Amino acid sequence: MTDNREEMSGKHIGAGFTVSFIVGAAIGVAMGLLYAPRPGRETREHLGERVRWITMSPHEKYAYLWERGGSIGEWLKKQRETRETT
């Protein structure tokens, strides 16, 4: 009978730790959002971008990075040309 009680109390402690961890993480996220260095709109946009990135398939990520790489390459080329003309 004591073995069963010890086993049940161990499960209870584990569940309590898990709940405490999740609540602590939620509080940390909330505090981070409240004290974010960006205005609310920018923070929401940034979070939206991060969520979209996390939920993208590998194929979508590759296409996105390929597209961004092209625009970054063009930007660098323009910067180089601007410096050469000045």
C-alpha positions in Angstrom: 0.0 0.0 0.0 2.8 2.4 0.7 4.4 1.7 -2.6 1.2 2.8 -4.4 1.1 6.1 -2.4 4.7 6.8 -3.1 4.2 6.2 -6.8 1.1 8.4 -6.9 2.8 11.3 -5.0 5.7 11.1 -7.5 3.3 11.4 -10.4 1.6 14.3 -8.6 5.0 16.1 -8.1 5.9 15.6 -11.8 2.6 17.0 -12.9 3.0 20.0 -10.6 6.4 20.7 -12.0 5.2 20.5 -15.6 2.3 22.9 -14.8 4.6 25.3 -13.0 7.1 25.2 -15.9 4.4 26.0 -18.4 3.0 28.8 -16.3 6.4 30.3 -15.8 7.2 30.2 -19.5 3.9 31.9 -20.3 4.7 34.6 -17.7 8.2 35.0 -19.2 6.7 35.4 -22.7 4.2 38.0 -21.5 6.8 40.0 -19.7 9.1 39.9 -22.8 6.3 41.2 -24.9 5.4 44.0 -22.4 9.0 45.1 -22.2 9.9 44.6 -25.9 12.1 47.4 -27.4 9.7 47.7 -30.4 6.3 49.3 -30.5 3.3 46.8 -30.3 2.6 46.8 -34.0 6.2 46.0 -34.9 6.4 43.3 -32.2 3.2 41.7 -33.5 4.5 41.8 -37.1 7.8 40.2 -36.0 6.0 37.5 -34.1 3.8 36.8 -37.1 6.8 36.5 -39.3 8.4 34.1 -36.8 5.3 32.0 -36.6 5.0 31.8 -40.4 8.7 30.8 -40.6 8.2 28.0 -38.1 5.1 26.7 -39.8 6.6 26.8 -43.4 7.6 23.5 -45.1 11.2 23.1 -46.0 10.3 23.7 -49.7 8.6 27.0 -48.8 11.6 28.0 -46.7 14.0 27.3 -49.6 11.8 29.4 -51.9 11.6 32.2 -49.4 15.4 32.3 -48.8 16.1 32.0 -52.6 13.9 35.1 -53.1 15.4 37.0 -50.3 18.9 36.1 -51.4 18.2 37.5 -54.9 16.9 40.8 -53.4 19.9 41.0 -51.0 22.2 40.4 -53.9 20.6 43.1 -55.9 20.8 45.5 -53.0 24.5 44.7 -52.5 25.2 45.3 -56.2 23.5 48.7 -56.0 25.5 49.6 -52.9 28.7 48.6 -54.7 27.8 50.7 -57.8 26.9 53.7 -55.6 30.2 53.6 -53.9 32.1 53.2 -57.1 30.4 56.3 -58.6 31.1 58.5 -55.6 
